[in-house]
């Protein structure tokens, strides 16, 4: 009888240890995701050719400090600014939110507090100075309704930054190619997508479908690298679709 009781107690102790390990692992994973690193999925073409629909990227939160939406799914009681704030650099790719209900968005940081930003004939101007661009190629790209259009790819280099990135211009003379001068106030940032004519960004106010000038506290994290990239046919629980993983983009750095 005593052997049976001992056996049951031993089994119970083992089960309790397993539960402790599982709970600890969950807490560690939750802490890492909430306060250090978080994965995000790219749902649109607004950041092509840097990020493609189907990319899964990793963002770091500590790299820019903690604002209102940094601890997803919780909303921190931070109305302005960020705790442990680190100023992001012009050209960084940043994940942010517009409000409590809005999905996460991802764009490139173009304008810092105190900057002026304007698009003139499709060229970016910062503080009255046209940013250096160099045409690289022309290619055909499908638009939102599946029609093929001719696009031009440029390399754009931002002022006060070693950051050079690719941008796409797909509609000559579009509304987004010519804008008024935007003045970036203190505590706010100006964002744009690299796919300039297919991005609703700071060039449009929120009420017209854009993102407007984004408060510093709304920023969530800085994109660091592409963890995984898949085509639309990929399904996690359908192994026969795993051939749609894009191996050329695995662990692609974004810095």
C-alpha positions as CSV (number, residue, x, y, z in Angstrom):
1,X,0.0,0.0,0.0
2,X,2.8,2.4,1.0
3,X,4.5,1.7,-2.3
4,X,1.3,2.6,-4.2
5,X,0.9,5.9,-2.3
6,X,4.6,6.7,-2.9
7,X,4.2,6.0,-6.6
8,X,1.1,8.3,-6.8
9,X,2.9,11.0,-4.8
10,X,5.9,10.7,-7.1
11,X,3.7,10.9,-10.2
12,X,1.8,13.9,-8.8
13,X,5.1,15.7,-8.0
14,X,6.3,15.0,-11.5
15,X,3.1,16.4,-13.0
16,X,3.4,19.6,-10.8
17,X,7.0,20.1,-12.0
18,X,5.8,19.8,-15.6
19,X,3.0,22.3,-15.0
20,X,5.5,24.7,-13.4
21,X,7.9,24.4,-16.4
22,X,5.1,25.0,-18.9
23,X,3.7,28.0,-17.0
24,X,7.2,29.5,-16.7
25,X,7.8,29.0,-20.4
26,X,4.5,30.7,-21.2
27,X,5.4,33.6,-18.9
28,X,8.8,34.0,-20.5
29,X,7.4,33.9,-24.0
30,X,4.7,36.4,-23.0
31,X,7.2,38.8,-21.5
32,X,9.5,38.6,-24.5
33,X,6.6,39.2,-26.9
34,X,5.0,42.0,-24.8
35,X,8.1,44.0,-23.9
36,X,11.1,43.0,-26.1
37,X,10.3,41.5,-29.5
38,X,7.1,41.0,-31.4
39,X,6.3,39.4,-34.8
40,X,4.1,41.1,-37.3
41,X,2.6,40.0,-40.6
42,X,2.7,42.3,-43.7
43,X,-0.9,42.4,-45.2
44,X,-0.4,44.8,-48.1
45,X,1.9,46.1,-50.8
46,X,2.4,49.5,-49.3
47,X,6.1,48.9,-48.3
48,X,7.2,47.1,-51.5
49,X,9.9,46.6,-52.6
50,X,11.4,46.5,-49.1
51,X,8.6,44.4,-47.5
52,X,6.2,42.2,-49.4
53,X,2.7,40.9,-48.6
54,X,3.2,37.7,-46.8
55,X,6.4,38.7,-45.0
56,X,6.6,38.0,-41.2
57,X,9.0,40.4,-39.5
58,X,10.4,40.8,-36.0
59,X,10.3,44.2,-34.3
60,X,12.3,45.3,-31.3
61,X,10.4,47.4,-28.7
62,X,13.2,48.4,-26.4
63,X,15.0,50.1,-29.3
64,X,12.6,53.1,-29.3
65,X,11.2,52.9,-25.8
66,X,7.6,52.1,-24.6
67,X,4.6,54.1,-25.6
68,X,0.8,53.6,-25.2
69,X,0.6,50.5,-27.5
70,X,4.0,48.9,-26.8
71,X,2.7,46.1,-24.6
72,X,0.2,44.5,-27.0
73,X,-2.5,43.5,-26.1
74,X,-2.5,45.9,-23.2
75,X,-2.8,49.7,-23.5
76,X,-0.4,51.3,-21.2
77,X,-1.5,54.5,-19.3
78,X,1.0,56.7,-21.3
79,X,-0.8,59.6,-23.1
80,X,2.3,61.4,-24.5
81,X,5.8,60.4,-25.2
82,X,7.4,57.1,-24.3
83,X,9.1,55.6,-21.3
84,X,12.8,54.8,-21.6
85,X,12.5,56.7,-24.9
86,X,15.1,56.3,-27.6
87,X,14.7,58.6,-30.6
88,X,14.3,56.6,-33.8
89,X,16.4,57.5,-36.8
90,X,15.2,58.9,-40.1
91,X,14.7,55.9,-42.4
92,X,13.8,53.4,-39.7
93,X,10.9,51.1,-40.5
94,X,8.4,51.5,-37.6
95,X,5.3,49.6,-36.5
96,X,2.6,51.8,-34.9
97,X,-1.1,52.1,-34.2
98,X,-3.5,55.0,-34.7
99,X,-5.9,54.1,-31.9
100,X,-7.0,51.3,-29.5
101,X,-9.1,49.6,-32.2
102,X,-6.9,50.1,-35.3
103,X,-4.7,47.3,-36.6
104,X,-0.9,47.7,-36.5
105,X,0.6,49.6,-39.4
106,X,4.1,49.7,-40.7
107,X,5.8,52.5,-42.6
108,X,9.2,54.2,-43.1
109,X,10.0,57.1,-40.8
110,X,10.6,60.2,-43.0
111,X,10.0,63.3,-40.9
112,X,11.2,64.0,-37.4
113,X,9.9,66.6,-35.0
114,X,10.6,70.1,-36.4
115,X,11.0,68.9,-40.0
116,X,9.0,70.0,-43.1
117,X,8.1,67.4,-45.6
118,X,6.7,67.8,-49.1
119,X,6.4,65.8,-52.3
120,X,7.0,67.7,-55.6
121,X,6.6,65.9,-58.9
122,X,7.1,62.6,-57.1
123,X,10.3,63.6,-55.4
124,X,10.7,63.8,-51.6
125,X,11.7,67.2,-50.2
126,X,12.9,67.5,-46.5
127,X,13.3,70.9,-45.0
128,X,13.1,72.4,-48.5
129,X,15.8,70.2,-49.9
130,X,15.1,67.5,-52.6
131,X,16.4,64.1,-51.5
132,X,18.8,62.3,-53.7
133,X,17.2,59.7,-56.0
134,X,18.7,57.4,-58.7
135,X,16.5,55.5,-61.1
136,X,17.4,51.8,-61.1
137,X,14.9,50.0,-63.2
138,X,11.4,49.8,-64.7
139,X,9.2,46.8,-64.2
140,X,5.6,45.6,-64.5
141,X,3.5,45.3,-61.4
142,X,-0.1,44.2,-60.8
143,X,-2.3,46.9,-59.1
144,X,-5.2,46.3,-56.6
145,X,-7.6,45.1,-59.3
146,X,-5.1,42.8,-61.1
147,X,-4.3,45.1,-64.0
148,X,-0.6,45.3,-64.9
149,X,1.0,48.8,-64.8
150,X,4.5,50.0,-65.6
151,X,6.4,51.1,-62.5
152,X,9.8,52.8,-61.9
153,X,12.1,51.8,-59.1
154,X,14.4,54.4,-57.5
155,X,17.1,54.3,-54.8
156,X,16.4,57.1,-52.4
157,X,18.9,58.5,-49.9
158,X,17.7,60.5,-46.9
159,X,19.4,63.5,-45.5
160,X,21.2,63.2,-42.2
161,X,21.2,59.4,-42.7
162,X,23.3,56.7,-44.3
163,X,20.0,55.0,-45.1
164,X,19.4,54.3,-48.8
165,X,16.3,52.3,-49.7
166,X,14.3,51.5,-52.8
167,X,11.0,53.2,-53.6
168,X,8.4,52.5,-56.3
169,X,6.7,55.2,-58.4
170,X,3.8,53.7,-60.3
171,X,1.5,56.6,-61.2
172,X,3.1,59.7,-62.7
173,X,1.3,62.9,-61.5
174,X,-0.8,61.2,-58.9
175,X,-2.3,63.1,-56.0
176,X,0.4,61.6,-53.7
177,X,3.2,63.0,-56.0
178,X,2.4,66.6,-55.2
179,X,1.5,67.7,-51.6
180,X,1.4,70.8,-49.5
181,X,4.3,71.4,-47.0
182,X,3.7,69.3,-43.9
183,X,5.2,70.7,-40.7
184,X,6.0,68.0,-38.1
185,X,5.2,69.2,-34.6
186,X,7.0,68.3,-31.4
187,X,6.1,64.8,-30.2
188,X,5.0,63.6,-33.7
189,X,6.5,61.8,-36.7
190,X,5.8,61.7,-40.4
191,X,5.7,58.3,-42.2
192,X,5.5,57.1,-45.8
193,X,5.3,53.8,-47.6
194,X,8.1,52.8,-50.0
195,X,5.4,52.0,-52.6
196,X,4.6,55.7,-52.8
197,X,1.4,55.5,-54.9
198,X,-0.1,52.6,-53.1
199,X,0.5,53.7,-49.5
200,X,-2.1,55.6,-47.4
201,X,0.3,57.3,-45.0
202,X,1.1,60.7,-43.4
203,X,0.4,62.5,-46.7
204,X,-3.3,62.0,-45.9
205,X,-5.1,62.8,-42.7
206,X,-6.8,60.0,-40.8
207,X,-10.3,61.2,-41.8
208,X,-9.4,60.6,-45.5
209,X,-7.9,57.1,-44.9
210,X,-4.3,58.1,-44.2
211,X,-2.4,58.0,-40.9
212,X,-1.7,61.7,-40.5
213,X,1.1,62.9,-38.2
214,X,1.7,60.0,-35.7
215,X,2.2,60.8,-32.0
216,X,5.4,59.4,-30.5
217,X,3.4,57.4,-27.9
218,X,1.7,55.4,-30.7
219,X,4.9,53.8,-32.0
220,X,5.2,50.1,-31.1
221,X,8.6,49.0,-32.3
222,X,11.3,49.1,-34.9
223,X,11.5,46.4,-37.7
224,X,14.7,44.5,-37.4
225,X,14.5,41.6,-39.9
226,X,12.2,39.4,-42.0
227,X,11.8,36.1,-40.1
228,X,9.7,34.3,-42.8
229,X,8.2,35.1,-46.2
230,X,5.5,33.2,-47.9
231,X,3.3,33.4,-50.9
232,X,-0.5,33.6,-50.6
233,X,-0.9,29.8,-51.2
234,X,1.1,29.0,-48.0
235,X,-1.0,27.4,-45.2
236,X,0.7,26.5,-41.9
237,X,-1.4,23.4,-41.3
238,X,-1.2,22.2,-44.9
239,X,2.4,20.8,-45.4
240,X,1.9,20.4,-49.1
241,X,1.8,24.2,-49.4
242,X,5.1,24.7,-47.6
243,X,6.9,25.0,-51.0
244,X,5.5,28.5,-51.1
245,X,8.0,29.7,-48.5
246,X,10.3,32.3,-50.1
247,X,13.7,31.1,-49.0
248,X,15.5,34.1,-50.5
249,X,14.0,36.4,-47.9
250,X,14.5,34.3,-44.7
251,X,16.2,36.3,-42.0
252,X,16.6,39.3,-44.3
253,X,17.9,42.2,-42.3
254,X,16.1,45.6,-42.4
255,X,18.8,47.7,-40.8
